Amino acid sequence: MKSAILSVPCVILFSASLLRAEIDADGNGYGDVWEMIHQASSLLPEDDTDNDGFSNLCESVAGTDPFNPASNLEAVAEGLDPDFAVSW
C-alpha cells in the first residue's frame, strides 16, 4: 500500500479561511480563539516563529501551534492509485 503526505499551501488555507465564520476583534488576521490558545496576539502574521516554513497567518488558519515546528497540517492519503489527483 502506497502512502503520501500532501502539503497544503498557505494560499489554499487562506482561501478556505474566507469561507468560515471567525471572530477577529483586533483585525490582525488571527481568529481570537486561536490567538488566546497560543497567546499569539503579539506575533506578526508574515513571520514564521517556529521556522517550519509556514507563516504565523498560515498557522492560525490551519489551527496549528506557531511555537512548535512539529505542529503542522498534513493530509495523508493511503493506497494511492497511479492516477491519483487532488483538485477543487
C-alpha positions, 0 to 999 in steps of 0.5 A: 500500500502506497502512502503520501503526505500532501502539503497544503499551501498557505494560499489554499488555507487562506482561501478556505479561511474566507469561507468560515465564520471567525471572530477577529476583534483586533483585525490582525488576521488571527481568529481570537480563539486561536490567538488566546490558545497560543497567546499569539496576539503579539506575533506578526502574521508574515513571520514564521516563529517556529521556522517550519516554513509556514507563516504565523497567518498560515498557522492560525488558519490551519489551527496549528501551534506557531511555537512548535515546528512539529505542529503542522497540517498534513493530509495523508492519503493511503493506497494511492492509485497511479492516477491519483489527483487532488483538485477543487 
